[in-house]
Amino acid sequence: MAPKTYKVAVIGYGMSAKVFHIPLIQVTTGLELYAIVQRTPKPSDDAEKDFPGIKSYRSSEEMVQDSDIEVVVVTTVPTSHFELSKLALEHGKHVIVEKPFTPSTKEASELIAIAKKYDRLLTVYQNRRWDTDFLTLSKLLEQRTLGRVVEFETHFDRYRPEAPAPSSTWKAKFLPGGGAVYDLGTHLIDQVVVVFGIPDKITAFVGSQREHNPGEVEDSCTVLLHYKAGLLATVKAAVVSPEEKQLRYWVRGDQGSYKKFHLDPQEDHLKAGKKPGDSGFGIESKECAGNLTVVQGGQLKTQTCANIDPVTYSAFYSQFAKALAGQGEVPVKPETPRDVIRLIELARLSSKAGRTLDIREHYKDIDG
């Protein structure tokens, strides 16, 4: 008996859907790209023309009435994540929602409760957990190659001093769930929490580095996550970083350090039309490898640290397909992205107050 194939509907037809979701759905055994919700197609941007044979809907309300659809992927702006995910769950669909999960912890907790009530799967697309350099670093930490880690820096810095026009993209506007700390900080904080768990204290600086910022968007952030064991994790996303090579990771322990520049190449490969399984997909050039410094015989020795073989973002969808078939859990349990949103709320509160906050003491200030 052939394994079941689940029909998938994607809400939204922007960059997220076209680059990060549809290509991965297409290469995942057990999933079928069945429908796309696109409110206003254009002659040069029409899902029906790009994918002949799919079902096309103009509204999510109409789409969820289709009983053949079992999985809904929400790829729209963050302000709509809660309502669209809630709509799909209450109509019996399993849901994948693009990061950031929701603008607020309260909304995220409500979605988790709704998913449990209707016995549906709910997960969040935290794809940077499958960045090859992050997996390489995670392996070093698991093997305690660096010893006791005291500083962990994760960066997403760029040189983009000119702000885009607010009319050009929602990311250039001040919106709930918007700004650098929600957009890029979500990835970076998630990586820290996956490795080290929830911190004890938080100090943050959230604002704009650009001289002219017509959309009043918070385009940059620096978030310090304090742990009782003496670890300080730094999350940083900047738009005024005029460097030829942008720092990605700098991790220091009492037995060694790991330093790497450049971003994982999977996003660029997907934008270029490549898919997982294509030759060279997800493989970073040797010149972009990180450097590993270790203590040997009382001396410091530095060597190139090649990445492990790429697992690729397709692992997210493969694991989700298995979860649908009852073979394991969802790739990202929604409770962790919910906790990441909690930390983002506290980061903005810390920045506004100009002081370090105790995570548990101040959580009551944002819950409700």
N, C-alpha and C positions, 0 to 999 in steps of 0.2 A: 504494500500500500504506500503510495507516494505521500511524502509529508505535506501538510497543509500549507498553502500560500495565503498570506494575509494581505488584503487590499488596503492600500495606504492613500490617504488624502493629505495634501499639503496646503495649508492656509498661507497665502502670500506668494508672490512671485518676484521678489527682489533678489539682491545679491545672496542673502543667506540661503534662500531656497535653491537658487540656481547653482551655487558654488559648493555649499556645505552639506546639503541634504539630498537633493534629487540624484546627483551622481552616485552617492553612497547607497541610496535605496536601490538603484538600478543594478548594483553589483552584489546585493545581499540575497543569498538563498533564503527563500521563505517569505520574501516581501515582494509586492507588486505595486509599482506606481500606477494608481488607478484614477485619481482625480486631483485637480488643482483648483483652488479658489483664487481667482484673480478678478478684482472688482472692475477695473477699467483697462482692458487690453488695448494696445495701440498697434498700428500696422507693423511697427518694427519691434514690438514686444508683446507677443501673443502666445500664451502657453499652448493653446490648441494647435497652432501652426508648428510650434517647436516640438510638440509631442502628439502627433496624429494618433487618434484612437482613444485618448484619455477622455474622461468625463470632465467637463469644465463647468464650474459654478461661479456665479457672481456674488453670492453671499454665503457665509458660514452657516447661517440659519437654514438655508436650503440644503446645503451639503450634509448636515448631520441627520437629515431625514432619510438619507440613503442607507438602507439596512445592510447593503453589501460592504460598506466601509467599516473596517474594524479598528484602524489605527489613524489618528490624526496628528500631524506634525504642525506645530504653531511656529511660524517664522516671521511674524509681523512685529511691529514696534512694541517695546516693552510695556507701554501703557495699556495695550490690548491683551497681554498675556493672560491675565487673570480671567477676564470675561470669556475669552475664546476657549481657554482650557476648561473652565467650569462648564461651558456650553457642551463641549465634546464629551466630558466625563458623564454629565447628567443624561446624555443620550447614548450611554453605553459604549463609548469609544475608549480605547487605550490612547494615552497621550504622551507625545514627546514635545517638550517646549524648549525653544531656543533660550540661551542665556541672555540677559539675566532672568532668573526664574520669574520673579514678579518685582514690582517696585517696593513692596513692603513685606516684612516677616509675617504680618497678620494674614495677608492674602495667600502667601505660600503655605502657611499652616492650614488655612481653610481648604486649599486645593488638595493637600495631603489627606485631610479628613474626608473630603468628597470621594477621592479615589478609593479609600478604604470602604466607604459606605456602599459604593457601587461595584466593589471588587474588580477594579480596573487597574492596569499598570500605569504608572506615572513616572516619568524620568525627565532629566534636564540635560541638554546637549552641552556638557562641559568637555568639549573635544580636546582641549589643550592637555588633558590628562594623558592623551596618547601622542603628544609631541615626543619625538624620538630622543631629543636631548634631555627632556624631563625624565623619561624612563631610564635613560643612561645614568642620570644623576641619582634617581631613586635607587638604582641597583648599587651604586657606590655607597649610599647611605645605609642601605640594608646590610651590606657587607662590612659596614663600619670602617671603610677605607680611610675616611677622614677623621676617625676617632670621635670624640665628643664635640658635636657641632655647637659653635657659639654664635655664629652669624650666618644668616641665610638671606641673600639678596636675589630677588627676581624682578627683572625689568622688562618694560615694553616701551622703550623710548624711541622717539622719532624726531626728525627735524621738519616741522610743518608750522612755521611761525605765522603764516597767513591763515586766518580763519575762513572756512568756507561760508558762502552766503547762506543765511538761515533758510532761504527758499529752496536750496539745492538738496538738502538732506535733513531728515529728522534729527540726525546726530549733531547738527549745528544749532539746535534749539534747546532751551532749558525745559526739560520735561521730566515728570516722575519716572524714575528708572533710567534716566539718561545721564550723560557726562562720563568722564574717564573712569571714575571709580566704579560705576556700574558696567560700563562697556568693556574695558580692559582689566580693571581691578578685579572684576568677577573671576576672570581666568586665573590671575596671579594669586589672589587670596585663596581660591579653591585649591591650588597646588600646595600652598603652605598648610592648609587644614588637612589635606589628604595625607601629607607626610608627618605632620607634628600634632595634629588635633587642634582643638579650640584653645586660643591663647588666654592668658589671664588678664592682660591689660592692653590698651590700645591708645596710641597717639597718632593723630593724623593731620595732614595739611591738604585740604581739598580746595581747588580754586582754578584760576586761569593764569597761564604763563604768557599768553599773547597780549601784546600792547593794545590791539583793537579786537574786541570780542562782541560783535553786534548781536549775536544770539544769546549772550550772557550764559553760555554753557561752561560748566566746570571741566575744562579741557585737560587738566593734569591733577595728579595726586601722588602723595607720598604717605604711606601708611606703615607705622611701626607696630609690630605685634610682639608683645613681651610674654615670655614664658618663665615660670618659676625656676626652672632648671638652669637659668642663665642664658638661654637662647634669645636672641633678638632677630626677628625676621623683618626684612624691609621689602615692601611692595611699592614699586615706583612706575608710574606712567607719565612721560613728559612729551611735550610737543616742541620744545625749544632745546634740542640736543644736537648741536652741529658736530657730529662725529662721523667719520668715514665708516667706522665699525661700531655698532651699538652694542653695549653690554647687555647680555641676556641673564647670565647667572654668575654670582660670585659667592661661593660657600666656603667658610673657613671653620676648621676644627683643630683640636689639639694635636692631631697626627697628620694633617694635610689640608689641602684646599683644592677647589675646582673652580675654574674661571672659563667662561665661554662667551663668545660674541655671536651675533647673528641669530635670526629667528628660524624655527623649524620651516622647511621648504614646502610642506604639504599644501598650505593655502595658495602659494604661488603656482604650484603644480595643478591644483584644481582650477584655478582661474585660467590657466593655459589650456584647459580642456583635457588634462590627463585624469585617469582614474586609478584607484588602487588595483594592482595587478598589472598595470602597464610597466614597461621596462623603465627602471630608474625612479619610479614614483616613491616619494618620501625619502629618498636617499640624498643626504647632504654631502657636498664636496668635502674632500679631505682637508682643504684649506680652512674650512669653517669649524673644524673639530675643536673641542675645548682642551684646556691644559690642566693636567693633574699634577700637583706638587705633593710629595709625601716625604715623611721623615724616615730615612734609612740609615741605621748606624750613627745616629746623631747628626746626620747631614740632610739638607734639603735637596731633593732631586725632582726636576720637572720633566714631564714627558707628555706627548700628545695623547689625549684620551679619545679614541674613536668611539662613535656612537654604536649602540647595539643595533642589530637588524631592525628596521622599522616595523612596527605592528600596524601602523596607520590608523586614521580615523575610522576606517571601515570596521574596526573592532567594536566600536560603539554599537553600530547597527547589527552586527553579527550576534553580539551578546543580547541585544534587545529581541531579535528574532527567536533566539533560544528561550528567552524568558517567556515569550508568547506561547511557546510550545511546552512550557512547564519544565524547562531544563535550566534551572538556575534563576538568579535574581536579575533585576534590571541593571544596566551598566553603571548608572549613577543613581543611588538611592536619593530620593528627593529631600530627605532630611538634611543632608550635607549642604546642598545649594541653599536651602532655607536658612541654615546657620550662617552661610556666607553673606546672605542678604542682611542678616542681623548684624554682622560685623561691619558691613557697608553703612548701615544706618548709624551705628555707633561711631564710625570713622567721620561721618559728616557732623555728628553731634560733637565729637572731640574737636574737630576743626573750628566749629562755630564757637565753642566754649573756650578754646585755646588752652586745653589742658589734657592730661592723661586720664583715661577713664578705666575703672575696674569693670570688666565685661559683665560679670554677674550682678554686681551692685547696680549698674546703670541700665540693665536691660529693661527694667520696668518703665524707664523714661520713653521708650519707643514702642512698647507693646500696647497698642490700642489707640 
